[in-house]
Structures are given as C-alpha cells and as structure tokens.
Amino acid sequence: MPNLYTLIIHFSFVIGQQPLQLNSAQYKNVFHEPFSVEQCKYYLSAIRVTGAKGETQTLLQSAHLVDAADTASLTLRFTTSIPAITKISFNIGVRSEERRVGK
C-alpha cells in the first residue's frame, strides 16, 4: 500500500496589496477610479497534480465553487499518493450569467 499525503489548497483574495473586503472597501483601478467588490466567485474543476518523477493524479474532476463570501469554500483538502508535488493544474471559470463586470 502506498504512502498517502495530505494536500491542502487555501484561496485568498487581494487587490493590489490589500486583502479583499466584500461590500465595504473602496479600491482604485489603474486610472485611480474608485470601485468596490460585491462578490467574487469562480468554479474550479479537473484539479490534477504532478510529482517530481512525472506521475500524475486527478484529485477533483467535478466543479467546486470558490466563493469569497463563504469561508468553507476557500479551503480544499485532498489525499494523494504523490509525495513531492511539483505542479498543480486546474480549469477555472464562471457561470455565463455571472460574467458581468458592472451594472
């Protein structure tokens, strides 16, 4: 039986050097125009790891919603048989009706 290892992926959000604060903070874009963020959500799928010897393992095939407003969605925990992970790859996307930038 191979050794099993725990991989923890934690997502955090920053704008420039500042941590993201939903609905409260005012940020400035490159033109120094103010903006705020009401929500930050995206889906991850097909999370795959590659080890130092080229071995690969798919850890998550289905979609996982990462939502800045839901702290439980910001940490993913996996068990893997790969001891030295050198690469993590995944698909990222948003639902088509959520792709709007402004109102």
mmCIF file of the C-alpha atoms, coordinates in Angstrom:
data_MODEL
# 
_entry.id   MODEL 
# 
loop_
_atom_site.group_PDB 
_atom_site.id 
_atom_site.type_symbol 
_atom_site.label_atom_id 
_atom_site.label_alt_id 
_atom_site.label_comp_id 
_atom_site.label_asym_id 
_atom_site.label_entity_id 
_atom_site.label_seq_id 
_atom_site.pdbx_PDB_ins_code 
_atom_site.Cartn_x 
_atom_site.Cartn_y 
_atom_site.Cartn_z 
_atom_site.occupancy 
_atom_site.B_iso_or_equiv 
_atom_site.pdbx_formal_charge 
_atom_site.auth_seq_id 
_atom_site.auth_comp_id 
_atom_site.auth_asym_id 
_atom_site.auth_atom_id 
_atom_site.pdbx_PDB_model_num 
ATOM 1   C CA . MET A 1 1   ? 0.000   0.000  0.000   1.00 0.00 ? 1   MET A CA 1 
ATOM 2   C CA . PRO A 1 2   ? 1.500   3.393  -0.990  1.00 0.00 ? 2   PRO A CA 1 
ATOM 3   C CA . ASN A 1 3   ? 2.063   6.191  1.486   1.00 0.00 ? 3   ASN A CA 1 
ATOM 4   C CA . LEU A 1 4   ? -0.686  8.795  1.494   1.00 0.00 ? 4   LEU A CA 1 
ATOM 5   C CA . TYR A 1 5   ? -0.114  12.527 1.843   1.00 0.00 ? 5   TYR A CA 1 
ATOM 6   C CA . THR A 1 6   ? -2.456  15.411 2.562   1.00 0.00 ? 6   THR A CA 1 
ATOM 7   C CA . LEU A 1 7   ? -2.568  18.375 0.206   1.00 0.00 ? 7   LEU A CA 1 
ATOM 8   C CA . ILE A 1 8   ? -4.365  21.494 1.430   1.00 0.00 ? 8   ILE A CA 1 
ATOM 9   C CA . ILE A 1 9   ? -5.127  24.304 -1.008  1.00 0.00 ? 9   ILE A CA 1 
ATOM 10  C CA . HIS A 1 10  ? -6.292  27.596 0.505   1.00 0.00 ? 10  HIS A CA 1 
ATOM 11  C CA . PHE A 1 11  ? -7.554  30.515 -1.572  1.00 0.00 ? 11  PHE A CA 1 
ATOM 12  C CA . SER A 1 12  ? -7.204  34.136 -0.506  1.00 0.00 ? 12  SER A CA 1 
ATOM 13  C CA . PHE A 1 13  ? -8.030  37.289 -2.417  1.00 0.00 ? 13  PHE A CA 1 
ATOM 14  C CA . VAL A 1 14  ? -6.076  40.512 -2.694  1.00 0.00 ? 14  VAL A CA 1 
ATOM 15  C CA . ILE A 1 15  ? -6.418  43.663 -4.746  1.00 0.00 ? 15  ILE A CA 1 
ATOM 16  C CA . GLY A 1 16  ? -3.020  45.239 -5.154  1.00 0.00 ? 16  GLY A CA 1 
ATOM 17  C CA . GLN A 1 17  ? -1.507  44.800 -1.704  1.00 0.00 ? 17  GLN A CA 1 
ATOM 18  C CA . GLN A 1 18  ? -4.826  44.858 0.188   1.00 0.00 ? 18  GLN A CA 1 
ATOM 19  C CA . PRO A 1 19  ? -6.908  41.847 1.242   1.00 0.00 ? 19  PRO A CA 1 
ATOM 20  C CA . LEU A 1 20  ? -10.281 41.757 -0.493  1.00 0.00 ? 20  LEU A CA 1 
ATOM 21  C CA . GLN A 1 21  ? -13.149 43.027 1.654   1.00 0.00 ? 21  GLN A CA 1 
ATOM 22  C CA . LEU A 1 22  ? -16.520 42.454 0.076   1.00 0.00 ? 22  LEU A CA 1 
ATOM 23  C CA . ASN A 1 23  ? -19.101 45.290 0.106   1.00 0.00 ? 23  ASN A CA 1 
ATOM 24  C CA . SER A 1 24  ? -17.049 47.603 2.286   1.00 0.00 ? 24  SER A CA 1 
ATOM 25  C CA . ALA A 1 25  ? -13.633 48.600 0.994   1.00 0.00 ? 25  ALA A CA 1 
ATOM 26  C CA . GLN A 1 26  ? -13.014 51.101 -1.756  1.00 0.00 ? 26  GLN A CA 1 
ATOM 27  C CA . TYR A 1 27  ? -10.212 50.270 -4.166  1.00 0.00 ? 27  TYR A CA 1 
ATOM 28  C CA . LYS A 1 28  ? -8.755  52.201 -7.082  1.00 0.00 ? 28  LYS A CA 1 
ATOM 29  C CA . ASN A 1 29  ? -8.046  50.874 -10.554 1.00 0.00 ? 29  ASN A CA 1 
ATOM 30  C CA . VAL A 1 30  ? -5.016  51.841 -12.664 1.00 0.00 ? 30  VAL A CA 1 
ATOM 31  C CA . PHE A 1 31  ? -6.803  55.074 -13.654 1.00 0.00 ? 31  PHE A CA 1 
ATOM 32  C CA . HIS A 1 32  ? -7.349  55.911 -9.953  1.00 0.00 ? 32  HIS A CA 1 
ATOM 33  C CA . GLU A 1 33  ? -11.109 55.415 -10.332 1.00 0.00 ? 33  GLU A CA 1 
ATOM 34  C CA . PRO A 1 34  ? -12.816 54.023 -7.228  1.00 0.00 ? 34  PRO A CA 1 
ATOM 35  C CA . PHE A 1 35  ? -14.566 50.658 -7.201  1.00 0.00 ? 35  PHE A CA 1 
ATOM 36  C CA . SER A 1 36  ? -15.804 48.110 -4.688  1.00 0.00 ? 36  SER A CA 1 
ATOM 37  C CA . VAL A 1 37  ? -16.390 44.377 -4.944  1.00 0.00 ? 37  VAL A CA 1 
ATOM 38  C CA . GLU A 1 38  ? -19.780 42.865 -4.084  1.00 0.00 ? 38  GLU A CA 1 
ATOM 39  C CA . GLN A 1 39  ? -18.933 39.250 -4.870  1.00 0.00 ? 39  GLN A CA 1 
ATOM 40  C CA . CYS A 1 40  ? -16.063 37.104 -6.052  1.00 0.00 ? 40  CYS A CA 1 
ATOM 41  C CA . LYS A 1 41  ? -16.975 33.589 -7.197  1.00 0.00 ? 41  LYS A CA 1 
ATOM 42  C CA . TYR A 1 42  ? -15.500 31.098 -9.624  1.00 0.00 ? 42  TYR A CA 1 
ATOM 43  C CA . TYR A 1 43  ? -15.502 27.375 -10.308 1.00 0.00 ? 43  TYR A CA 1 
ATOM 44  C CA . LEU A 1 44  ? -12.504 25.057 -10.253 1.00 0.00 ? 44  LEU A CA 1 
ATOM 45  C CA . SER A 1 45  ? -12.536 21.641 -11.879 1.00 0.00 ? 45  SER A CA 1 
ATOM 46  C CA . ALA A 1 46  ? -10.145 18.975 -13.123 1.00 0.00 ? 46  ALA A CA 1 
ATOM 47  C CA . ILE A 1 47  ? -7.631  19.578 -10.324 1.00 0.00 ? 47  ILE A CA 1 
ATOM 48  C CA . ARG A 1 48  ? -4.588  17.484 -11.183 1.00 0.00 ? 48  ARG A CA 1 
ATOM 49  C CA . VAL A 1 49  ? -1.172  17.189 -9.521  1.00 0.00 ? 49  VAL A CA 1 
ATOM 50  C CA . THR A 1 50  ? 2.153   16.114 -10.991 1.00 0.00 ? 50  THR A CA 1 
ATOM 51  C CA . GLY A 1 51  ? 5.056   14.756 -8.982  1.00 0.00 ? 51  GLY A CA 1 
ATOM 52  C CA . ALA A 1 52  ? 8.810   15.106 -9.301  1.00 0.00 ? 52  ALA A CA 1 
ATOM 53  C CA . LYS A 1 53  ? 9.012   11.808 -11.201 1.00 0.00 ? 53  LYS A CA 1 
ATOM 54  C CA . GLY A 1 54  ? 6.289   12.818 -13.681 1.00 0.00 ? 54  GLY A CA 1 
ATOM 55  C CA . GLU A 1 55  ? 3.497   10.841 -12.027 1.00 0.00 ? 55  GLU A CA 1 
ATOM 56  C CA . THR A 1 56  ? 0.044   12.455 -12.180 1.00 0.00 ? 56  THR A CA 1 
ATOM 57  C CA . GLN A 1 57  ? -3.155  12.140 -10.210 1.00 0.00 ? 57  GLN A CA 1 
ATOM 58  C CA . THR A 1 58  ? -6.554  13.775 -10.674 1.00 0.00 ? 58  THR A CA 1 
ATOM 59  C CA . LEU A 1 59  ? -7.799  14.967 -7.286  1.00 0.00 ? 59  LEU A CA 1 
ATOM 60  C CA . LEU A 1 60  ? -11.107 16.535 -8.343  1.00 0.00 ? 60  LEU A CA 1 
ATOM 61  C CA . GLN A 1 61  ? -12.869 16.077 -11.659 1.00 0.00 ? 61  GLN A CA 1 
ATOM 62  C CA . SER A 1 62  ? -16.179 17.808 -10.860 1.00 0.00 ? 62  SER A CA 1 
ATOM 63  C CA . ALA A 1 63  ? -16.660 21.533 -10.245 1.00 0.00 ? 63  ALA A CA 1 
ATOM 64  C CA . HIS A 1 64  ? -16.027 23.226 -6.896  1.00 0.00 ? 64  HIS A CA 1 
ATOM 65  C CA . LEU A 1 65  ? -17.394 26.733 -6.279  1.00 0.00 ? 65  LEU A CA 1 
ATOM 66  C CA . VAL A 1 66  ? -14.907 29.096 -4.630  1.00 0.00 ? 66  VAL A CA 1 
ATOM 67  C CA . ASP A 1 67  ? -16.842 31.988 -3.074  1.00 0.00 ? 67  ASP A CA 1 
ATOM 68  C CA . ALA A 1 68  ? -15.026 34.775 -1.213  1.00 0.00 ? 68  ALA A CA 1 
ATOM 69  C CA . ALA A 1 69  ? -18.125 35.219 0.985   1.00 0.00 ? 69  ALA A CA 1 
ATOM 70  C CA . ASP A 1 70  ? -18.129 31.547 2.074   1.00 0.00 ? 70  ASP A CA 1 
ATOM 71  C CA . THR A 1 71  ? -15.019 30.716 4.107   1.00 0.00 ? 71  THR A CA 1 
ATOM 72  C CA . ALA A 1 72  ? -15.811 26.983 3.955   1.00 0.00 ? 72  ALA A CA 1 
ATOM 73  C CA . SER A 1 73  ? -15.327 27.073 0.167   1.00 0.00 ? 73  SER A CA 1 
ATOM 74  C CA . LEU A 1 74  ? -11.848 28.613 0.409   1.00 0.00 ? 74  LEU A CA 1 
ATOM 75  C CA . THR A 1 75  ? -10.004 25.507 1.608   1.00 0.00 ? 75  THR A CA 1 
ATOM 76  C CA . LEU A 1 76  ? -9.765  22.220 -0.254  1.00 0.00 ? 76  LEU A CA 1 
ATOM 77  C CA . ARG A 1 77  ? -8.224  19.110 1.321   1.00 0.00 ? 77  ARG A CA 1 
ATOM 78  C CA . PHE A 1 78  ? -7.091  16.112 -0.707  1.00 0.00 ? 78  PHE A CA 1 
ATOM 79  C CA . THR A 1 79  ? -5.320  12.828 -0.086  1.00 0.00 ? 79  THR A CA 1 
ATOM 80  C CA . THR A 1 80  ? -2.691  11.920 -2.651  1.00 0.00 ? 80  THR A CA 1 
ATOM 81  C CA . SER A 1 81  ? -0.083  9.216  -3.145  1.00 0.00 ? 81  SER A CA 1 
ATOM 82  C CA . ILE A 1 82  ? 2.336   11.686 -4.744  1.00 0.00 ? 82  ILE A CA 1 
ATOM 83  C CA . PRO A 1 83  ? 4.996   12.683 -2.184  1.00 0.00 ? 83  PRO A CA 1 
ATOM 84  C CA . ALA A 1 84  ? 6.659   15.629 -3.921  1.00 0.00 ? 84  ALA A CA 1 
ATOM 85  C CA . ILE A 1 85  ? 4.153   17.673 -5.924  1.00 0.00 ? 85  ILE A CA 1 
ATOM 86  C CA . THR A 1 86  ? 5.827   19.950 -8.448  1.00 0.00 ? 86  THR A CA 1 
ATOM 87  C CA . LYS A 1 87  ? 2.777   21.111 -10.407 1.00 0.00 ? 87  LYS A CA 1 
ATOM 88  C CA . ILE A 1 88  ? -0.923  21.728 -9.796  1.00 0.00 ? 88  ILE A CA 1 
ATOM 89  C CA . SER A 1 89  ? -3.219  22.342 -12.764 1.00 0.00 ? 89  SER A CA 1 
ATOM 90  C CA . PHE A 1 90  ? -6.948  23.038 -12.933 1.00 0.00 ? 90  PHE A CA 1 
ATOM 91  C CA . ASN A 1 91  ? -9.693  24.607 -15.005 1.00 0.00 ? 91  ASN A CA 1 
ATOM 92  C CA . ILE A 1 92  ? -11.219 27.850 -13.808 1.00 0.00 ? 92  ILE A CA 1 
ATOM 93  C CA . GLY A 1 93  ? -14.408 29.545 -14.932 1.00 0.00 ? 93  GLY A CA 1 
ATOM 94  C CA . VAL A 1 94  ? -17.585 31.399 -14.042 1.00 0.00 ? 94  VAL A CA 1 
ATOM 95  C CA . ARG A 1 95  ? -21.216 30.796 -14.920 1.00 0.00 ? 95  ARG A CA 1 
ATOM 96  C CA . SER A 1 96  ? -22.144 32.767 -18.024 1.00 0.00 ? 96  SER A CA 1 
ATOM 97  C CA . GLU A 1 97  ? -24.761 34.903 -16.241 1.00 0.00 ? 97  GLU A CA 1 
ATOM 98  C CA . GLU A 1 98  ? -22.155 35.910 -13.618 1.00 0.00 ? 98  GLU A CA 1 
ATOM 99  C CA . ARG A 1 99  ? -19.601 37.254 -16.093 1.00 0.00 ? 99  ARG A CA 1 
ATOM 100 C CA . ARG A 1 100 ? -20.738 40.828 -15.806 1.00 0.00 ? 100 ARG A CA 1 
ATOM 101 C CA . VAL A 1 101 ? -18.240 43.370 -14.534 1.00 0.00 ? 101 VAL A CA 1 
ATOM 102 C CA . GLY A 1 102 ? -20.531 46.321 -13.825 1.00 0.00 ? 102 GLY A CA 1 
ATOM 103 C CA . LYS A 1 103 ? -24.200 47.074 -13.526 1.00 0.00 ? 103 LYS A CA 1 
# 
